Amino acid sequence: MSVQLSSGDWHDSTSSSKINSHSLRVCWTHIFVLLFIFCIFNAGMGGVSSAVSPNVRNTLPIIGPSTRTFNMSGETAKFVKEAINKDSVVIFSKTYCPYCKMAKEVFEKLQHAFTAIELDKRDDGDTIQDVLGEITGARTVPRVFVNGEFVGGGSDVKALYEAGKLERMLVSSGASS
């Protein structure tokens, strides 16, 4: 049995140990944080979100794999596929994204022309990201394509450049600037 002492501390009469109120607050804070993380993770994996109404579920952040499906023969999907195949280097980007800037800077260092499709400047940017998610497995930007092949994001492009592989990909395919 626990009793509160006048100092604001708690005393457990069964073990003769003293627990201060700060320790209790810290303990409850940790429990709350762990429960919150569990709920967010579970929602991303379809657990909690499957029990939530569709209107609320669509506002939850997507943490796990998306369960939405898209018309991959629709106008947006056609635009994305045509853009990928039209130019030797295509970067689906957002103007404020530092990883997008990183990817573009690599091609600027190589003095290689690229097409940047700035999704934050387009009304269909979210839908384009959805299509890219279906094609590449992720909606994040940048999504960089070289000669119609997805090569990764900003860090991937930088690593390919630093390893000398990116320039070889551009030269071997005849995709010089």
VENRALIN-V170954 format. One record per residue. RES is the residue in one letter. PSI is psi as a letter, one per 40 degrees, with the letter a starting at -180 (none if undefined). NEAR is the number of other C-alpha atoms within 8 Angstrom. Layout:
BEGIN
RES;PSI;NEAR / RES;PSI;NEAR
END
This chain:
BEGIN
M;h;5 / S;i;8 / V;i;8 / Q;h;8 / L;i;8 / S;d;5 / S;e;4 / G;e;8 / D;i;11 / W;i;12 / H;h;12 / D;h;12 / S;e;9 / T;d;6 / S;e;5 / S;f;7 / S;i;7 / K;h;8 / I;h;10 / N;i;9 / S;d;9 / H;d;6 / S;d;8 / L;d;9 / R;d;8 / V;d;8 / C;d;8 / W;d;8 / T;d;8 / H;d;8 / I;d;8 / F;d;8 / V;d;8 / L;d;8 / L;d;8 / F;d;8 / I;d;8 / F;d;8 / C;d;9 / I;d;9 / F;d;10 / N;d;11 / A;d;13 / G;d;13 / M;e;9 / G;e;9 / G;c;9 / V;d;9 / S;d;12 / S;d;9 / A;e;6 / V;i;8 / S;i;8 / P;d;6 / N;d;6 / V;d;8 / R;d;10 / N;e;6 / T;e;6 / L;i;8 / P;i;5 / I;h;7 / I;d;9 / G;a;8 / P;i;7 / S;i;5 / T;e;4 / R;i;4 / T;i;4 / F;i;7 / N;g;6 / M;e;7 / S;e;6 / G;i;7 / E;d;6 / T;d;10 / A;d;12 / K;d;10 / F;d;8 / V;d;11 / K;d;8 / E;d;8 / A;d;9 / I;d;13 / N;e;9 / K;d;6 / D;i;10 / S;d;12 / V;h;13 / V;h;14 / I;h;15 / F;h;12 / S;i;14 / K;h;13 / T;d;8 / Y;e;5 / C;h;9 / P;d;6 / Y;d;11 / C;d;16 / K;d;10 / M;d;11 / A;d;16 / K;d;10 / E;d;8 / V;d;11 / F;d;11 / E;d;9 / K;d;7 / L;e;7 / Q;f;7 / H;h;9 / A;i;8 / F;i;11 / T;h;8 / A;h;8 / I;h;9 / E;h;11 / L;d;13 / D;e;9 / K;e;7 / R;i;7 / D;d;6 / D;e;8 / G;d;11 / D;d;8 / T;d;8 / I;d;12 / Q;d;11 / D;d;10 / V;d;13 / L;d;13 / G;d;11 / E;d;9 / I;d;6 / T;e;8 / G;e;7 / A;i;7 / R;e;9 / T;i;7 / V;i;12 / P;i;14 / R;h;14 / V;h;15 / F;h;14 / V;h;12 / N;f;11 / G;e;9 / E;h;6 / F;h;9 / V;e;10 / G;a;11 / G;a;13 / G;d;15 / S;d;10 / D;d;9 / V;d;14 / K;d;11 / A;d;8 / L;d;10 / Y;d;11 / E;d;7 / A;e;7 / G;e;8 / K;d;9 / L;d;10 / E;d;9 / R;d;8 / M;d;9 / L;d;11 / V;d;9 / S;d;7 / S;e;7 / G;e;6 / A;f;9 / S;i;6 / S;none;5
END
